[in-house]
Amino acid sequence: MVYEPPGCFDLEEEAARAYDKMMLWCELHNTAGVKGGITNYDPPEYDKELAWLQSITQ
């Protein structure tokens, strides 16, 4: 997996997936009590990335 810093995106899909990953990160780390957030794509599409998202602290 390639780390891509947040910011500008070439494609709308890239921005949508970055948002989804941040939403999932917030749920994994229970940031501000976020649960059941809305994502642009089905969360199971990110199953392979959950361990990576869990390992990121901030």
C-alpha positions as CSV (number, residue, x, y, z in Angstrom):
1,M,0.0,0.0,0.0
2,V,1.3,3.4,-0.9
3,Y,0.8,6.2,1.6
4,E,-0.9,9.2,0.1
5,P,-1.0,12.4,2.2
6,P,-4.4,14.2,2.4
7,G,-4.9,17.2,0.2
8,C,-5.4,17.7,-3.5
9,F,-6.7,14.8,-5.6
10,D,-6.6,14.3,-9.3
11,L,-9.9,12.4,-9.4
12,E,-13.2,12.7,-7.5
13,E,-12.9,9.0,-6.6
14,E,-9.6,9.5,-4.9
15,A,-11.1,12.2,-2.7
16,A,-14.1,10.1,-1.9
17,R,-11.9,7.1,-0.9
18,A,-9.7,9.4,1.3
19,Y,-12.9,10.6,3.1
20,D,-14.0,7.0,3.5
21,K,-10.7,6.0,5.0
22,M,-10.8,8.9,7.4
23,M,-14.3,8.0,8.5
24,L,-13.3,4.4,9.1
25,W,-10.2,5.5,11.0
26,C,-12.5,7.6,13.3
27,E,-14.7,4.6,13.9
28,L,-11.8,2.3,14.6
29,H,-10.3,4.8,17.1
30,N,-13.7,6.0,18.4
31,T,-12.8,9.6,17.8
32,A,-15.6,11.9,19.1
33,G,-17.9,8.9,19.5
34,V,-18.3,8.5,15.7
35,K,-20.1,5.3,14.8
36,G,-22.1,4.3,11.8
37,G,-20.7,7.1,9.6
38,I,-21.7,7.4,6.0
39,T,-19.1,6.4,3.4
40,N,-19.1,6.9,-0.3
41,Y,-18.3,3.2,-1.0
42,D,-19.3,0.0,0.8
43,P,-17.1,-0.4,3.9
44,P,-16.2,-4.1,3.0
45,E,-14.2,-2.6,0.1
46,Y,-11.7,-1.5,2.7
47,D,-11.4,-4.7,4.7
48,K,-7.8,-5.2,3.5
49,E,-6.9,-1.8,4.8
50,L,-8.5,-2.0,8.3
51,A,-5.3,-3.4,10.0
52,W,-3.3,-0.5,8.5
53,L,-5.9,2.1,9.5
54,Q,-6.0,0.6,13.1
55,S,-2.2,0.9,13.3
56,I,-2.2,4.7,12.6
57,T,-2.5,6.7,15.7
58,Q,-2.6,10.3,14.5
